[in-house]
Amino acid sequence: MAFVAIGFEHVVANMYFIPAGIFLHIWAGIAAPAAFDPASLSWISFLWKSMVLVTIGNFIGGAVFVGMSYWGAYLRPVSGDKIEPR
């Protein structure tokens, strides 16, 4: 929840938050803030902008950050050019 609260996008969190917003707008008729266009919140934009693009970003970010973290923790060269597990 903190990940989303600070403004990052995560595909699993978006699977709840965006459909909940769509359903609240459609079923409950809850008014949107003045700066927000409710027409931009649709299932097509959810699938394209959130599911596809955020999944690609999460995959790349996870591969880079988790991979680099593990490399730094376990495979970083201790001395010289030789790579040894710690």
MDAnalysis code that builds the backbone (N, CA, C; Angstrom):
import MDAnalysis as mda
import numpy as np

u = mda.Universe.empty(258, n_residues=86, atom_resindex=np.repeat(np.arange(86), 3), trajectory=True)
u.add_TopologyAttr("name", ["N", "CA", "C"] * 86)
u.add_TopologyAttr("resid", np.arange(1, 87))
u.add_TopologyAttr("resname", ["MET", "ALA", "PHE", "VAL", "ALA", "ILE", "GLY", "PHE", "GLU", "HIS", "VAL", "VAL", "ALA", "ASN", "MET", "TYR", "PHE", "ILE", "PRO", "ALA", "GLY", "ILE", "PHE", "LEU", "HIS", "ILE", "TRP", "ALA", "GLY", "ILE", "ALA", "ALA", "PRO", "ALA", "ALA", "PHE", "ASP", "PRO", "ALA", "SER", "LEU", "SER", "TRP", "ILE", "SER", "PHE", "LEU", "TRP", "LYS", "SER", "MET", "VAL", "LEU", "VAL", "THR", "ILE", "GLY", "ASN", "PHE", "ILE", "GLY", "GLY", "ALA", "VAL", "PHE", "VAL", "GLY", "MET", "SER", "TYR", "TRP", "GLY", "ALA", "TYR", "LEU", "ARG", "PRO", "VAL", "SER", "GLY", "ASP", "LYS", "ILE", "GLU", "PRO", "ARG"])
u.atoms.positions = np.array([
    [0.819, -1.181, 0.000],
    [0.000, 0.000, 0.000],
    [0.871, 1.256, 0.000],
    [1.981, 1.222, 0.715],
    [2.882, 2.372, 0.743],
    [3.485, 2.607, -0.636],
    [3.732, 1.546, -1.382],
    [4.285, 1.639, -2.725],
    [3.368, 2.474, -3.612],
    [2.085, 2.247, -3.511],
    [1.103, 2.986, -4.308],
    [0.894, 4.384, -3.734],
    [0.924, 4.502, -2.409],
    [0.676, 5.796, -1.766],
    [1.734, 6.832, -2.128],
    [2.972, 6.409, -2.390],
    [4.011, 7.373, -2.755],
    [4.065, 7.634, -4.251],
    [3.134, 7.038, -5.009],
    [2.993, 7.389, -6.408],
    [3.545, 6.399, -7.415],
    [4.069, 5.277, -6.953],
    [4.552, 4.269, -7.892],
    [3.385, 3.421, -8.366],
    [3.552, 2.797, -9.508],
    [2.522, 1.926, -10.057],
    [2.968, 0.479, -9.901],
    [2.047, -0.366, -9.466],
    [2.328, -1.794, -9.371],
    [1.121, -2.514, -9.923],
    [1.367, -3.452, -10.810],
    [0.274, -4.078, -11.542],
    [-0.691, -4.803, -10.609],
    [-0.202, -5.441, -9.560],
    [-1.096, -6.164, -8.649],
    [-1.968, -5.185, -7.869],
    [-1.390, -4.084, -7.405],
    [-2.187, -3.073, -6.697],
    [-3.201, -2.440, -7.641],
    [-2.806, -2.198, -8.887],
    [-3.725, -1.599, -9.861],
    [-4.885, -2.526, -10.192],
    [-4.693, -3.847, -10.036],
    [-5.786, -4.784, -10.292],
    [-6.937, -4.579, -9.312],
    [-6.667, -3.951, -8.180],
    [-7.737, -3.633, -7.240],
    [-8.188, -2.177, -7.365],
    [-7.252, -1.250, -7.312],
    [-7.596, 0.162, -7.204],
    [-8.334, 0.698, -8.428],
    [-7.898, 0.377, -9.614],
    [-8.524, 0.941, -10.814],
    [-9.912, 0.353, -11.063],
    [-10.105, -0.981, -11.026],
    [-11.480, -1.476, -11.165],
    [-12.404, -0.975, -10.056],
    [-11.877, -0.816, -8.835],
    [-12.713, -0.269, -7.762],
    [-13.171, 1.142, -8.114],
    [-12.289, 1.942, -8.677],
    [-12.666, 3.288, -9.106],
    [-13.670, 3.276, -10.241],
    [-13.490, 2.352, -11.190],
    [-14.441, 2.249, -12.311],
    [-15.815, 1.843, -11.789],
    [-15.856, 0.841, -10.908],
    [-17.133, 0.389, -10.368],
    [-17.811, 1.468, -9.528],
    [-17.040, 2.204, -8.725],
    [-17.631, 3.277, -7.923],
    [-18.222, 4.362, -8.808],
    [-17.537, 4.661, -9.886],
    [-18.046, 5.693, -10.798],
    [-19.314, 5.214, -11.505],
    [-19.321, 3.960, -11.965],
    [-20.454, 3.440, -12.737],
    [-21.648, 3.137, -11.842],
    [-21.433, 2.355, -10.777],
    [-22.557, 1.867, -9.974],
    [-23.026, 2.872, -8.930],
    [-22.107, 3.488, -8.249],
    [-22.515, 4.363, -7.156],
    [-22.739, 5.790, -7.621],
    [-22.264, 6.132, -8.800],
    [-22.431, 7.480, -9.313],
    [-21.658, 8.514, -8.523],
    [-20.552, 8.085, -7.932],
    [-19.741, 9.010, -7.138],
    [-19.083, 10.009, -8.080],
    [-19.199, 11.270, -7.734],
    [-18.652, 12.332, -8.572],
    [-17.130, 12.341, -8.492],
    [-16.521, 12.632, -9.612],
    [-15.062, 12.715, -9.685],
    [-14.614, 14.129, -9.332],
    [-13.367, 14.275, -8.895],
    [-12.839, 15.631, -8.659],
    [-12.888, 16.460, -9.938],
    [-12.895, 17.776, -9.790],
    [-13.054, 18.679, -10.931],
    [-11.929, 18.532, -11.952],
    [-10.717, 18.225, -11.509],
    [-9.578, 18.139, -12.431],
    [-9.500, 16.796, -13.143],
    [-10.395, 15.877, -12.819],
    [-10.338, 14.525, -13.385],
    [-11.465, 14.323, -14.376],
    [-11.150, 13.753, -15.519],
    [-12.150, 13.455, -16.533],
    [-12.582, 11.993, -16.380],
    [-13.802, 11.718, -15.914],
    [-14.233, 10.332, -15.709],
    [-14.237, 9.506, -16.982],
    [-14.341, 10.147, -18.142],
    [-14.345, 9.393, -19.398],
    [-12.992, 8.740, -19.669],
    [-11.941, 9.263, -19.054],
    [-10.619, 8.674, -19.262],
    [-10.436, 7.388, -18.471],
    [-11.338, 7.108, -17.534],
    [-11.269, 5.899, -16.729],
    [-12.171, 4.851, -17.363],
    [-11.589, 4.017, -18.206],
    [-12.370, 2.995, -18.894],
    [-11.620, 1.671, -18.836],
    [-12.302, 0.618, -19.217],
    [-11.674, -0.702, -19.191],
    [-10.554, -0.795, -20.221],
    [-10.707, -0.152, -21.362],
    [-9.655, -0.191, -22.388],
    [-8.408, 0.533, -21.899],
    [-8.573, 1.722, -21.314],
    [-7.398, 2.437, -20.817],
    [-6.778, 1.698, -19.634],
    [-7.609, 1.042, -18.815],
    [-7.078, 0.233, -17.716],
    [-6.220, -0.907, -18.245],
    [-6.719, -1.611, -19.253],
    [-5.954, -2.741, -19.791],
    [-4.674, -2.281, -20.479],
    [-4.748, -1.188, -21.247],
    [-3.569, -0.751, -21.987],
    [-2.571, -0.029, -21.089],
    [-3.007, 1.027, -20.414],
    [-2.086, 1.861, -19.649],
    [-1.633, 1.210, -18.351],
    [-2.481, 0.399, -17.761],
    [-2.102, -0.173, -16.475],
    [-1.579, -1.595, -16.624],
    [-2.365, -2.450, -17.186],
    [-1.969, -3.856, -17.202],
    [-0.770, -4.098, -18.114],
    [-0.779, -3.589, -19.313],
    [0.305, -3.865, -20.255],
    [1.554, -3.045, -19.922],
    [1.419, -1.737, -19.866],
    [2.595, -0.886, -19.671],
    [3.200, -1.027, -18.277],
    [2.366, -1.112, -17.253],
    [2.891, -1.251, -15.894],
    [3.502, -2.633, -15.696],
    [2.946, -3.668, -16.324],
    [3.547, -5.000, -16.240],
    [4.937, -4.998, -16.856],
    [5.092, -4.361, -17.991],
    [6.417, -4.272, -18.622],
    [7.378, -3.506, -17.713],
    [6.933, -2.390, -17.159],
    [7.773, -1.611, -16.259],
    [8.143, -2.368, -14.993],
    [7.170, -3.092, -14.412],
    [7.458, -3.885, -13.216],
    [8.426, -5.011, -13.530],
    [8.288, -5.614, -14.687],
    [9.190, -6.702, -15.075],
    [10.619, -6.181, -15.249],
    [10.767, -5.090, -15.981],
    [12.102, -4.520, -16.199],
    [12.688, -4.009, -14.892],
    [11.908, -3.262, -14.126],
    [12.392, -2.737, -12.847],
    [12.757, -3.836, -11.875],
    [11.914, -4.856, -11.790],
    [12.214, -5.973, -10.896],
    [13.450, -6.730, -11.331],
    [13.589, -6.948, -12.620],
    [14.767, -7.672, -13.112],
    [16.038, -6.884, -12.841],
    [15.999, -5.583, -13.055],
    [17.186, -4.750, -12.847],
    [17.486, -4.596, -11.360],
    [16.498, -4.133, -10.578],
    [16.765, -3.839, -9.170],
    [16.991, -5.087, -8.333],
    [16.170, -6.110, -8.525],
    [16.370, -7.346, -7.762],
    [17.640, -8.050, -8.237],
    [17.854, -8.070, -9.545],
    [19.071, -8.683, -10.067],
    [20.334, -7.995, -9.578],
    [20.333, -6.673, -9.599],
    [21.502, -5.928, -9.116],
    [21.683, -6.087, -7.606],
    [20.587, -6.172, -6.875],
    [20.690, -6.387, -5.425],
    [21.312, -7.738, -5.120],
    [20.858, -8.777, -5.813],
    [21.441, -10.103, -5.596],
    [22.884, -10.146, -6.058],
    [23.190, -9.484, -7.173],
    [24.571, -9.451, -7.640],
    [25.457, -8.782, -6.590],
    [24.999, -7.666, -6.051],
    [25.772, -6.963, -5.031],
    [25.915, -7.759, -3.754],
    [24.892, -8.525, -3.406],
    [24.935, -9.281, -2.161],
    [25.727, -10.581, -2.280],
    [25.671, -11.247, -3.435],
    [26.232, -12.581, -3.526],
    [27.339, -12.767, -4.558],
    [27.337, -12.028, -5.650],
    [28.273, -12.303, -6.735],
    [29.255, -11.182, -7.020],
    [29.253, -10.133, -6.254],
    [30.162, -9.020, -6.490],
    [31.597, -9.501, -6.306],
    [32.488, -9.121, -7.216],
    [33.883, -9.562, -7.092],
    [34.498, -9.088, -5.765],
    [35.137, -10.020, -5.082],
    [35.769, -9.702, -3.809],
    [37.145, -9.109, -4.039],
    [37.907, -9.705, -4.921],
    [39.231, -9.169, -5.247],
    [39.585, -9.544, -6.681],
    [40.174, -8.605, -7.407],
    [40.585, -8.868, -8.798],
    [39.404, -9.062, -9.709],
    [39.616, -9.849, -10.764],
    [38.586, -10.105, -11.768],
    [37.788, -11.360, -11.481],
    [38.186, -12.136, -10.509],
    [37.532, -13.404, -10.251],
    [36.204, -13.163, -9.495],
    [35.115, -13.723, -10.011],
    [33.816, -13.597, -9.363],
    [33.591, -14.849, -8.552],
    [33.411, -14.663, -7.259],
    [33.190, -15.791, -6.357],
    [31.978, -15.509, -5.479],
    [31.180, -16.558, -5.213],
    [30.113, -16.361, -4.232],
    [30.698, -16.092, -2.866],
    [30.028, -15.309, -2.082],
    [30.528, -15.008, -0.734],
    [30.275, -16.118, 0.222],
])
